[in-house]
């Protein structure tokens, strides 16, 4: 009776999630943002308009504009927020996010039944600033991620050595630390590999 041929082992798959260089993402988000982040930090360029040009900008763009304060905590790194940090020594207001009438009209935040609605504009602009500052803070904390889906072929039948894995899919620019980013990553890979994302996300800091 002929011996049945052994089936060839199937390849396995795994995902690696790693930090990505964040500097370019900060500049890109600032450049593409609505309104103008006017910042007076003397060592770091955090806004569209920075020290020492902030005074001139604010003098010429206050009439008819609305603005929201941006707070900083500057101690062994920088954190940004739309709410005060509460530290009297290392935190405070570092800038304003300014929206001119033209900015509001461009973003369609000021229209209510075809008329200018300042109250509506303030609410929507404020929500936008909170979201943007949260994103910028994530970038400052290094919460920018890159994933790579690897295919691992079985060990060589001759020498027993494990071959290098092959990257079959990858993507970067995932910003944040919330678990819902896992869903964003899943949208970039085939469904049969979705179960690999949770473990990779848990191990991302290793």
Sine and cosine of phi, psi and omega as CSV:
sin_phi,cos_phi,sin_psi,cos_psi,sin_omega,cos_omega
0.00,0.00,0.80,-0.60,-0.04,-1.00
-0.93,0.38,0.65,-0.76,0.05,-1.00
-0.96,0.28,0.75,-0.67,-0.03,-1.00
-0.93,0.36,0.74,-0.68,-0.02,-1.00
-0.91,0.42,0.67,-0.74,0.03,-1.00
-0.95,0.33,0.68,-0.73,0.03,-1.00
-0.96,0.28,0.59,-0.81,-0.01,-1.00
-0.95,0.30,0.75,-0.66,0.01,-1.00
-0.85,0.52,0.61,-0.79,0.01,-1.00
-0.99,0.15,0.51,-0.86,0.09,-1.00
-0.93,0.36,0.40,-0.91,0.09,-1.00
-0.93,-0.36,0.22,-0.98,-0.05,-1.00
-0.73,-0.68,0.53,-0.85,0.10,-1.00
-0.49,-0.87,0.33,-0.94,-0.02,-1.00
-0.86,-0.51,0.68,-0.74,0.13,-0.99
-0.92,-0.39,0.78,-0.62,0.08,-1.00
-0.90,-0.44,0.84,-0.55,-0.08,-1.00
-0.72,-0.69,0.33,-0.94,0.07,-1.00
-0.92,0.39,0.53,-0.85,0.05,-1.00
-0.88,-0.47,0.51,-0.86,0.04,-1.00
-0.82,0.57,0.82,-0.57,-0.21,-0.98
-0.99,-0.12,-0.30,0.95,-0.16,-0.99
-0.84,0.55,-0.72,0.69,-0.04,-1.00
-0.90,0.43,-0.53,0.85,-0.01,-1.00
-0.93,0.36,-0.57,0.82,0.03,-1.00
-0.90,0.43,-0.78,0.62,-0.02,-1.00
-0.87,0.50,-0.63,0.78,-0.01,-1.00
-0.91,0.42,-0.69,0.73,0.00,-1.00
-0.92,0.39,-0.62,0.78,0.06,-1.00
-0.90,0.45,-0.72,0.70,-0.05,-1.00
-0.89,0.45,-0.58,0.81,-0.09,-1.00
-1.00,-0.07,0.02,1.00,-0.09,-1.00
-0.97,0.23,0.39,-0.92,0.10,-1.00
-0.99,0.13,0.47,-0.88,-0.03,-1.00
0.95,0.32,-0.27,-0.96,-0.04,-1.00
-0.68,-0.73,0.84,-0.54,0.08,-1.00
-1.00,0.04,0.96,-0.29,-0.01,-1.00
-0.99,-0.12,0.88,-0.47,-0.15,-0.99
-0.82,-0.57,0.62,-0.79,0.01,-1.00
-0.87,-0.50,0.46,0.89,0.14,-0.99
-0.92,0.38,0.75,-0.66,-0.15,-0.99
-1.00,0.06,-0.14,0.99,-0.03,-1.00
-0.88,-0.47,-0.39,0.92,-0.08,-1.00
-0.82,-0.57,0.67,-0.74,0.06,-1.00
-1.00,0.00,0.99,-0.11,-0.10,-1.00
-0.98,-0.22,-0.29,0.96,-0.11,-0.99
-0.87,-0.49,-0.12,-0.99,0.13,-0.99
-0.96,0.27,-0.65,0.76,0.06,-1.00
-0.89,-0.45,0.79,-0.61,-0.11,-0.99
-0.81,-0.59,0.25,-0.97,0.07,-1.00
-0.80,0.60,0.70,-0.71,0.12,0.99
-0.98,-0.18,0.29,0.96,-0.08,-1.00
-1.00,0.05,-0.01,1.00,-0.11,-0.99
-0.92,0.38,-0.62,0.78,-0.03,-1.00
-0.88,0.48,-0.70,0.71,-0.01,-1.00
-0.89,0.46,-0.67,0.74,-0.01,-1.00
-0.90,0.44,-0.74,0.68,-0.05,-1.00
-0.90,0.44,-0.58,0.81,0.03,-1.00
-0.90,0.44,-0.53,0.85,-0.10,-0.99
-0.99,-0.17,-0.04,1.00,-0.08,-1.00
-0.72,-0.69,0.55,0.83,0.00,-1.00
-0.99,-0.12,-0.56,0.83,-0.07,-1.00
-0.93,0.37,0.82,-0.57,0.05,-1.00
0.97,0.25,0.11,0.99,-0.02,-1.00
-0.97,-0.26,0.27,-0.96,0.14,-0.99
-0.84,-0.55,0.46,-0.89,-0.02,-1.00
-0.55,-0.84,0.36,-0.93,-0.01,-1.00
-0.72,-0.69,0.69,-0.72,-0.02,-1.00
-0.95,0.31,0.54,-0.84,0.12,-0.99
-0.87,-0.49,0.78,-0.62,-0.07,-1.00
-0.97,-0.22,0.46,-0.89,0.00,-1.00
-0.79,-0.61,0.57,-0.82,0.26,-0.97
-0.87,-0.50,0.91,-0.41,-0.15,-0.99
-0.88,-0.48,1.00,-0.02,0.00,-1.00
-0.39,-0.92,0.94,-0.35,-0.07,-1.00
0.82,0.57,0.68,0.74,-0.07,-1.00
0.80,-0.60,0.22,-0.98,-0.07,-1.00
-0.89,-0.45,0.73,-0.69,0.14,-0.99
-0.83,-0.56,0.59,-0.80,0.02,-1.00
-0.87,-0.49,0.49,-0.87,0.02,-1.00
-0.37,-0.93,0.32,-0.95,0.14,-0.99
-1.00,-0.08,0.05,1.00,0.06,-1.00
-0.84,-0.54,0.52,-0.86,0.01,-1.00
-0.87,0.49,0.55,-0.84,0.03,-1.00
-1.00,0.09,-0.41,0.91,0.07,-1.00
1.00,0.00,-0.03,1.00,0.04,-1.00
-1.00,-0.03,0.86,-0.51,-0.06,-1.00
-0.97,0.26,-0.20,0.98,-0.08,-1.00
-0.98,-0.22,-0.69,0.72,-0.16,-0.99
-0.92,-0.39,0.21,0.98,-0.02,-1.00
-0.68,-0.73,0.24,-0.97,0.01,-1.00
0.32,-0.95,-0.12,-0.99,0.03,-1.00
-0.98,0.21,0.80,-0.60,-0.01,-1.00
-0.94,-0.33,-0.14,0.99,-0.02,-1.00
0.05,-1.00,-0.06,-1.00,0.05,-1.00
-0.73,-0.68,0.60,-0.80,0.13,-0.99
-0.99,-0.16,0.92,-0.40,-0.18,-0.98
-0.96,-0.27,0.68,-0.74,0.09,-1.00
-0.81,-0.58,0.88,-0.48,0.12,-0.99
-0.99,0.16,0.16,-0.99,0.06,-1.00
-0.85,0.52,-0.62,0.78,0.01,-1.00
-0.90,0.43,-0.64,0.77,0.05,-1.00
-0.87,0.50,-0.71,0.71,-0.04,-1.00
-0.91,0.42,-0.65,0.76,0.02,-1.00
-0.91,0.41,-0.61,0.79,-0.01,-1.00
-0.90,0.44,-0.63,0.78,-0.03,-1.00
-1.00,0.06,-0.05,1.00,0.02,-1.00
0.88,0.47,0.53,0.85,0.02,-1.00
-1.00,0.00,-0.15,0.99,-0.17,-0.99
-0.94,-0.35,0.14,0.99,-0.06,-1.00
-0.99,-0.15,0.78,-0.63,0.13,-0.99
-0.66,-0.75,0.95,-0.31,-0.10,-1.00
0.84,0.54,0.61,0.79,0.08,-1.00
0.99,0.17,0.07,1.00,-0.01,-1.00
-0.87,-0.49,0.41,-0.91,0.02,-1.00
-0.91,0.41,0.79,-0.61,-0.03,-1.00
-0.80,-0.60,1.00,-0.09,-0.09,-1.00
-0.90,0.43,-0.62,0.79,0.00,-1.00
-0.88,0.47,-0.72,0.70,0.03,-1.00
-0.90,0.45,-0.65,0.76,-0.01,-1.00
-0.89,0.47,-0.68,0.73,0.00,-1.00
-0.88,0.47,-0.69,0.73,-0.03,-1.00
-0.89,0.45,-0.74,0.67,-0.06,-1.00
-0.95,0.32,-0.61,0.79,0.04,-1.00
-0.92,0.40,-0.63,0.78,0.01,-1.00
-0.90,0.44,-0.67,0.74,0.04,-1.00
-0.89,0.46,-0.62,0.79,0.02,-1.00
-0.90,0.44,-0.70,0.71,-0.02,-1.00
-0.89,0.45,-0.67,0.74,0.01,-1.00
-0.87,0.49,-0.67,0.74,0.02,-1.00
-0.92,0.40,-0.69,0.73,-0.02,-1.00
-0.92,0.40,-0.70,0.72,-0.02,-1.00
-0.91,0.42,-0.60,0.80,0.07,-1.00
-0.88,0.47,-0.68,0.74,0.04,-1.00
-0.90,0.44,-0.71,0.70,0.01,-1.00
-0.88,0.47,-0.63,0.77,0.02,-1.00
-0.91,0.41,-0.64,0.77,0.07,-1.00
-0.85,0.53,-0.67,0.74,-0.01,-1.00
-0.91,0.42,-0.68,0.73,0.02,-1.00
-0.88,0.47,-0.51,0.86,0.03,-1.00
-0.99,0.11,0.03,1.00,0.01,-1.00
0.99,0.17,0.30,0.95,-0.03,-1.00
-1.00,0.04,0.86,0.51,0.08,-1.00
-0.83,-0.55,0.80,-0.60,-0.23,-0.97
-0.83,-0.56,0.48,-0.88,0.01,-1.00
-0.75,-0.66,0.69,-0.72,0.07,-1.00
-0.87,-0.49,0.45,-0.89,0.11,-0.99
-0.68,-0.73,0.79,-0.62,0.07,-1.00
-1.00,-0.05,0.86,-0.51,-0.07,-1.00
-0.96,-0.29,0.61,-0.79,0.17,-0.98
-0.96,-0.28,0.82,-0.57,0.00,-1.00
-0.93,-0.38,0.95,-0.32,0.06,-1.00
-0.95,0.30,0.43,-0.90,0.00,-1.00
-0.91,0.40,0.25,-0.97,0.02,-1.00
-0.87,0.50,0.51,-0.86,0.01,-1.00
-0.88,0.48,0.74,-0.67,-0.02,-1.00
-0.94,0.34,-0.33,0.94,-0.03,-1.00
-1.00,0.04,-0.78,0.63,-0.10,-0.99
-0.95,-0.31,-0.20,0.98,0.01,-1.00
0.98,0.20,0.04,1.00,-0.02,-1.00
-0.98,0.20,0.56,-0.83,0.05,-1.00
-1.00,0.05,0.82,-0.57,0.01,-1.00
-0.96,0.28,0.36,-0.93,0.06,-1.00
-0.88,0.47,0.56,-0.83,0.06,-1.00
-0.95,0.30,0.38,-0.93,-0.01,-1.00
-0.91,-0.40,0.79,-0.61,0.07,-1.00
-0.98,0.20,0.88,-0.47,-0.05,-1.00
-0.96,-0.28,-0.19,0.98,0.07,-1.00
-0.31,-0.95,0.55,-0.84,0.03,-1.00
-0.33,-0.94,0.39,-0.92,0.04,-1.00
-0.26,-0.97,0.49,-0.87,0.00,-1.00
-0.74,-0.67,-0.10,-1.00,0.03,-1.00
1.00,0.09,0.36,0.93,0.05,-1.00
-1.00,0.07,0.89,-0.45,-0.14,-0.99
-0.95,-0.31,0.77,-0.64,0.09,-1.00
0.77,-0.64,0.06,-1.00,0.01,-1.00
-0.79,-0.61,0.07,1.00,-0.04,-1.00
-0.98,0.19,0.51,-0.86,-0.04,-1.00
-0.90,0.44,-0.36,0.93,-0.03,-1.00
-0.93,0.36,-0.19,0.98,0.11,-0.99
-0.90,0.44,-0.38,0.92,0.06,-1.00
-0.85,0.52,-0.61,0.79,0.01,-1.00
-0.92,0.39,-0.58,0.82,0.05,-1.00
-0.90,0.43,-0.66,0.75,0.01,-1.00
-0.92,0.40,-0.66,0.75,0.00,-1.00
-0.86,0.51,-0.52,0.85,-0.04,-1.00
-0.93,0.38,-0.18,0.98,-0.03,-1.00
-0.97,-0.24,-0.03,1.00,-0.05,-1.00
-0.77,-0.63,0.36,-0.93,0.02,-1.00
-0.87,0.49,0.51,-0.86,-0.09,-1.00
-0.87,0.50,-0.53,0.85,-0.04,-1.00
-0.92,0.39,-0.19,0.98,0.02,-1.00
-0.95,-0.31,0.09,1.00,-0.04,-1.00
-0.87,0.49,-0.54,0.84,-0.05,-1.00
-0.92,0.40,-0.25,0.97,-0.01,-1.00
-0.99,0.15,-0.29,0.96,-0.14,-0.99
-0.93,0.36,-0.68,0.74,-0.09,-1.00
-0.86,0.51,-0.73,0.69,-0.01,-1.00
-0.91,0.41,-0.67,0.75,0.02,-1.00
-0.89,0.46,-0.62,0.79,0.00,-1.00
-0.92,0.39,-0.65,0.76,0.04,-1.00
-0.89,0.45,-0.52,0.86,-0.07,-1.00
-0.99,-0.15,0.22,0.97,-0.14,-0.99
-0.91,0.41,-0.41,0.91,-0.03,-1.00
-1.00,0.05,-0.07,1.00,-0.04,-1.00
-0.97,0.23,0.00,0.00,0.00,0.00
